[in-house]
Every structure is written in structure tokens, then in C-alpha cells.
Amino acid sequence: MADRFTDIASTSALGVPEAGTLCLSASAADWIETGAPGFDAKPLLVTPDGLKMSLIRMAPGARSRTHSHDVVEQIYVLEGEFSDDARSYAAGDFIVRAPGAPHATYCENGSVALVTYLPPAR
């Protein structure tokens, strides 16, 4: 699942414009299945240096297996609530996970979060 979450942003996301402004209407974009049951994504941004940003929707009852990412994972909860092995997070919470930090995510009632995957500083 880790590879699918970090790679899914590349499918239909915007890149950084050379000049001016680009806009992706998240309301018009389709949710994409991530490969983990109950987890869907809307890719938003991908940059050449490896930054990837997506909306992630977790359906009621969604549960991931324990996994990790090889990048920094930043999560801002927009709607609902979800939990991991450490605690529960609600709308307005901001979470940062170090590269390689193992975690399992589960969601009882549904949630939407803005998730950013950022390569670790070199």
C-alpha cells in the first residue's frame, strides 16, 4: 500500500506552472481507488523534486495494514476522524510522520484529509 499511496498522485495531478497559476477543481476530479479497501485519492500536485499532494478519503470502516513510507508524510484532517496505532485525529489536526515510521490507519465513521508526501531532506 505504501507505494500505491505515494505513486497515485502522479496519475492526474497538476505540476508547478512555469509562470502564472494552474487550478485543479477538486470537486470535478474523480476519486481514484488506492488499492487499499476504503481508501480513495484525488491527486492534486506533483513536482519534479518528489513532492506529492492528494486528498485521501477514508470510508467508514476502512482499515489499512501496518505499513511505512520512504518519505515524510504530512496529513491535515479536513473532515471526520481517523486513528492510527498512537491516537485518534479529528478535523483540524496536523500529523507528520518520519520516513520509515510504521503505522496502521483505521476509520470508523469516514474522513477526508489533505496528505503530502515529501522526500526527506538530503
C-alpha positions as YAML, in Angstrom:
chain: A
units: angstrom
residues:
- id: 1
  name: MET
  ca: [0.00, 0.00, 0.00]
- id: 2
  name: ALA
  ca: [2.83, 2.44, 0.72]
- id: 3
  name: ASP
  ca: [3.95, 2.52, -2.91]
- id: 4
  name: ARG
  ca: [0.37, 2.90, -4.17]
- id: 5
  name: PHE
  ca: [-0.36, 5.88, -1.90]
- id: 6
  name: THR
  ca: [2.81, 7.73, -2.80]
- id: 7
  name: ASP
  ca: [2.60, 6.85, -6.50]
- id: 8
  name: ILE
  ca: [-1.09, 7.60, -7.07]
- id: 9
  name: ALA
  ca: [-0.53, 11.37, -7.08]
- id: 10
  name: SER
  ca: [1.31, 11.04, -10.38]
- id: 11
  name: THR
  ca: [-1.79, 9.89, -12.28]
- id: 12
  name: SER
  ca: [-3.68, 13.15, -12.82]
- id: 13
  name: ALA
  ca: [-2.18, 15.82, -10.59]
- id: 14
  name: LEU
  ca: [-1.00, 19.25, -11.59]
- id: 15
  name: GLY
  ca: [2.64, 20.22, -11.79]
- id: 16
  name: VAL
  ca: [4.07, 23.57, -10.82]
- id: 17
  name: PRO
  ca: [3.50, 26.04, -13.68]
- id: 18
  name: GLU
  ca: [6.48, 27.77, -15.27]
- id: 19
  name: ALA
  ca: [4.54, 31.03, -14.98]
- id: 20
  name: GLY
  ca: [1.13, 32.11, -13.80]
- id: 21
  name: THR
  ca: [-1.37, 29.92, -11.99]
- id: 22
  name: LEU
  ca: [-2.89, 26.49, -12.57]
- id: 23
  name: CYS
  ca: [-6.11, 25.31, -10.93]
- id: 24
  name: LEU
  ca: [-7.46, 21.81, -10.50]
- id: 25
  name: SER
  ca: [-11.11, 21.71, -9.48]
- id: 26
  name: ALA
  ca: [-11.07, 19.01, -6.82]
- id: 27
  name: SER
  ca: [-14.87, 18.86, -6.99]
- id: 28
  name: ALA
  ca: [-14.70, 17.90, -10.67]
- id: 29
  name: ALA
  ca: [-11.86, 15.37, -10.29]
- id: 30
  name: ASP
  ca: [-12.72, 11.70, -9.79]
- id: 31
  name: TRP
  ca: [-11.76, 9.72, -6.71]
- id: 32
  name: ILE
  ca: [-9.22, 7.01, -7.59]
- id: 33
  name: GLU
  ca: [-9.06, 3.67, -5.80]
- id: 34
  name: THR
  ca: [-5.74, 3.36, -3.98]
- id: 35
  name: GLY
  ca: [-5.69, -0.41, -3.82]
- id: 36
  name: ALA
  ca: [-6.46, -0.40, -0.09]
- id: 37
  name: PRO
  ca: [-10.16, -1.12, 0.51]
- id: 38
  name: GLY
  ca: [-11.99, 2.01, 1.67]
- id: 39
  name: PHE
  ca: [-9.15, 4.41, 0.78]
- id: 40
  name: ASP
  ca: [-9.61, 6.66, -2.28]
- id: 41
  name: ALA
  ca: [-7.48, 9.57, -3.51]
- id: 42
  name: LYS
  ca: [-7.76, 12.74, -5.59]
- id: 43
  name: PRO
  ca: [-4.25, 13.63, -6.80]
- id: 44
  name: LEU
  ca: [-3.60, 17.38, -6.62]
- id: 45
  name: LEU
  ca: [0.09, 18.19, -7.16]
- id: 46
  name: VAL
  ca: [3.32, 16.50, -8.20]
- id: 47
  name: THR
  ca: [6.65, 18.32, -8.52]
- id: 48
  name: PRO
  ca: [9.89, 17.21, -10.19]
- id: 49
  name: ASP
  ca: [11.66, 17.13, -6.82]
- id: 50
  name: GLY
  ca: [9.23, 14.49, -5.50]
- id: 51
  name: LEU
  ca: [6.55, 16.43, -3.60]
- id: 52
  name: LYS
  ca: [3.16, 14.72, -3.98]
- id: 53
  name: MET
  ca: [-0.13, 16.03, -2.60]
- id: 54
  name: SER
  ca: [-3.54, 14.32, -2.63]
- id: 55
  name: LEU
  ca: [-6.88, 14.36, -0.93]
- id: 56
  name: ILE
  ca: [-7.42, 10.99, 0.76]
- id: 57
  name: ARG
  ca: [-10.93, 9.81, 1.58]
- id: 58
  name: MET
  ca: [-11.38, 7.02, 4.11]
- id: 59
  name: ALA
  ca: [-14.74, 5.24, 4.08]
- id: 60
  name: PRO
  ca: [-16.44, 4.21, 7.31]
- id: 61
  name: GLY
  ca: [-14.78, 1.01, 8.49]
- id: 62
  name: ALA
  ca: [-11.64, 1.46, 6.33]
- id: 63
  name: ARG
  ca: [-8.53, -0.14, 7.77]
- id: 64
  name: SER
  ca: [-5.01, -0.36, 6.37]
- id: 65
  name: ARG
  ca: [-2.38, -2.92, 7.16]
- id: 66
  name: THR
  ca: [0.73, -1.77, 9.01]
- id: 67
  name: HIS
  ca: [2.99, -0.05, 6.52]
- id: 68
  name: SER
  ca: [5.50, 2.77, 6.16]
- id: 69
  name: HIS
  ca: [6.54, 5.29, 3.53]
- id: 70
  name: ASP
  ca: [10.08, 6.19, 2.48]
- id: 71
  name: VAL
  ca: [9.10, 9.88, 2.51]
- id: 72
  name: VAL
  ca: [7.86, 12.39, 5.08]
- id: 73
  name: GLU
  ca: [4.07, 12.05, 5.34]
- id: 74
  name: GLN
  ca: [2.12, 15.16, 6.35]
- id: 75
  name: ILE
  ca: [-1.62, 14.91, 6.99]
- id: 76
  name: TYR
  ca: [-4.13, 17.69, 7.63]
- id: 77
  name: VAL
  ca: [-7.54, 16.30, 8.60]
- id: 78
  name: LEU
  ca: [-10.30, 18.21, 6.79]
- id: 79
  name: GLU
  ca: [-13.40, 16.21, 7.75]
- id: 80
  name: GLY
  ca: [-14.24, 13.41, 10.14]
- id: 81
  name: GLU
  ca: [-11.84, 11.45, 12.27]
- id: 82
  name: PHE
  ca: [-9.39, 8.57, 11.86]
- id: 83
  name: SER
  ca: [-6.96, 6.72, 14.08]
- id: 84
  name: ASP
  ca: [-3.60, 5.01, 13.97]
- id: 85
  name: ASP
  ca: [-1.68, 2.93, 16.48]
- id: 86
  name: ALA
  ca: [-0.87, 6.05, 18.56]
- id: 87
  name: ARG
  ca: [-4.14, 8.01, 18.79]
- id: 88
  name: SER
  ca: [-7.20, 9.46, 17.03]
- id: 89
  name: TYR
  ca: [-7.13, 12.57, 14.86]
- id: 90
  name: ALA
  ca: [-10.03, 14.94, 14.12]
- id: 91
  name: ALA
  ca: [-10.72, 17.80, 11.70]
- id: 92
  name: GLY
  ca: [-8.09, 20.49, 12.19]
- id: 93
  name: ASP
  ca: [-5.35, 18.11, 13.38]
- id: 94
  name: PHE
  ca: [-1.98, 18.09, 11.60]
- id: 95
  name: ILE
  ca: [0.16, 14.96, 11.66]
- id: 96
  name: VAL
  ca: [3.77, 14.49, 10.50]
- id: 97
  name: ARG
  ca: [5.35, 11.04, 10.15]
- id: 98
  name: ALA
  ca: [9.06, 10.44, 9.68]
- id: 99
  name: PRO
  ca: [10.23, 8.34, 6.74]
- id: 100
  name: GLY
  ca: [10.00, 4.67, 7.65]
- id: 101
  name: ALA
  ca: [7.61, 5.19, 10.60]
- id: 102
  name: PRO
  ca: [5.33, 2.13, 10.71]
- id: 103
  name: HIS
  ca: [1.61, 2.79, 11.14]
- id: 104
  name: ALA
  ca: [-1.80, 1.27, 10.51]
- id: 105
  name: THR
  ca: [-4.73, 3.56, 9.81]
- id: 106
  name: TYR
  ca: [-8.38, 2.89, 10.55]
- id: 107
  name: CYS
  ca: [-11.51, 4.99, 10.29]
- id: 108
  name: GLU
  ca: [-14.82, 4.21, 11.97]
- id: 109
  name: ASN
  ca: [-17.07, 6.91, 10.51]
- id: 110
  name: GLY
  ca: [-15.30, 8.33, 7.46]
- id: 111
  name: SER
  ca: [-12.72, 11.04, 6.96]
- id: 112
  name: VAL
  ca: [-11.12, 13.30, 4.34]
- id: 113
  name: ALA
  ca: [-7.54, 14.53, 4.70]
- id: 114
  name: LEU
  ca: [-5.02, 16.51, 2.69]
- id: 115
  name: VAL
  ca: [-1.92, 14.31, 2.51]
- id: 116
  name: THR
  ca: [1.50, 15.43, 1.35]
- id: 117
  name: TYR
  ca: [4.44, 13.13, 0.67]
- id: 118
  name: LEU
  ca: [7.75, 14.97, 0.79]
- id: 119
  name: PRO
  ca: [11.15, 13.40, 0.11]
- id: 120
  name: PRO
  ca: [13.40, 13.66, 3.17]
- id: 121
  name: ALA
  ca: [15.95, 16.46, 3.12]
- id: 122
  name: ARG
  ca: [19.21, 15.41, 1.54]
...
